Amino acid sequence: MNKTALRTIVFCLLLALSFFILIPHSLSALTLDETLNALSSVSPNKSARFRWDPLLRDGIFYSGDHLGVFSIASREGESGYLLINNKELYNVPLPYNDKGVIVFPETFVTTLKNTFVRLHENDKSRFRIAAIVIDPGHGGRDPGAVGSLTANGRTTEIYEKDIALATSLALRDRLARSYPDKRILLTRETDIYRTYEYRTDVANSVAVRENEAVIFISIHANASLTRSARGYEVWHITSDHRRPVLDASMQSGYSSDILSILNAMLEEEYKTESRLLADSILQGFSDVFGAAMPSRGRREENWFVVRNSRMPAVLVELGFISNQQDAAMMTSEEGLQKMVSSLYNGISNFIGIFER
């Protein structure tokens, strides 16, 4: 074999070898579905989401409350910045367009996944709302306030228990969609009678870990002999009321004097958070209804379900069943959606403040 033929063979071998060396590089890029699957494994209750802006050529990956922002590369192999939570920067190979499809380099995906893992681990040590207990007032043989609504010449009897349940069920569904990592519990899901003790037992029996909390919202409709009375209001425990709030798991190993101090501190914390929750819900109603429905403000009263719940707790009066305007609002589909949005916005705002 002459030298020219040998050189030709060597050249072909090198060319073939270079081709196979390039293949692993192209295979190291993941599709969008593969990337989402990898990121969704970070936290079992937080499926990853992706948003793409074709105009700005920017993409965002979401994992729970965390996000990673990037721009698409103009060609394969180009590096750039991955911005996590608007404060952490990583220089990585950027996603690029491969025959009309965006693919994601393995290094990019690994960096994003590892960062999300670390952030979710940090979340475990943060204060968070682990459960929301919604208490639809009354039920079964206890109708609550009874009113009547006249429309189109026809008068219909309406019950507080029905308004409270419809609102609570819709609120539960909306919160569950937005907070898949939180337990959303109802003290009743049908027209059934529940004692006051049962309602607070449901809330107090929710198991939480260290740095986790539960909040309690009891839903009601108001009534008055004065037909002109109308509007929403939110109640919480009185400032001077004293109650035991430490559960059994928190009492072991301490003297009675220390337990008294701990109880007083925790009780004051719950009172402060209850007032904050009440204010957040009132603001939620104000934002949705504006001047169309009056606010009767934040009020204090030692209602049974409020004073016996060992957590931030409020009682919401949606409106007056004895007032024709309020009754029409509370029994209409549009009014239901507005009430649910008001409650949802208030609770979400409180969660944001508490968890930050």
C-alpha angles and dihedrals in degrees: 000000000000125000094253092057091045092052090049092052092047091049092051091048091050091047091051091046092051089052093054091045089056093051096072088051092056091044091052089073116091129215121240092258092050090049093049090049091051092049094044089060089065093080124010094217098043114070111198118246132199132208125187129194107200092188097055092028089228127138134197129199116200127201112175107303093343129090140188120206126197143158123233116253121242090228142007115283096025115137129213144143130307109197116205119199089341091285113063119071126198126182105219141148103281128229112264142191114266111186093327096317126101112234128187124224114236092238090054092051094044092050092048093046095047091049092050090049091054093046093049090050089053089050090063090067093048124094109260141170104248098178140017117205114202116195116198103206123241120348141170112021090001107074095175114210115003122208141159133234123205117202131156090359093304126111120210127189113231131194132212091221091061094049092047093050097046091049093046095049093050091045091050092053094049094048091047091055093050098039109037089161093060129074111239108197133183125203087215133009099185139036094287132134117249126182120233088245092055091052095053092041089058091054097042094048095059106118115225135175128234112297091020126114142189127219126203126210120182114198122212144152122230132229136195140179085230103081093201093061110109143147142080129282139176125219131201136173118292119262095238098048116112122203140157111260103164113104123215095264090061097049104064119109098016132108120240091254093054091045090053091053093046091049092050092050094048092045091053090049091053091049092051092048091047090055090048091049090049092050091048092053092047089052089049090056092045092052093050102038102028111177092343091087127026124237116228089192136222115327139185126230134139097237111177096246091047099047094043097049112096095214141052102310137177138176116219123205104200096195143304117299087195092062119080095217094049093042091052090049095047094049099045125089091235091050091048091054091049093050091048091048091049093051093042094050092048094049092045091051090051091049090051092051094043096048095045 
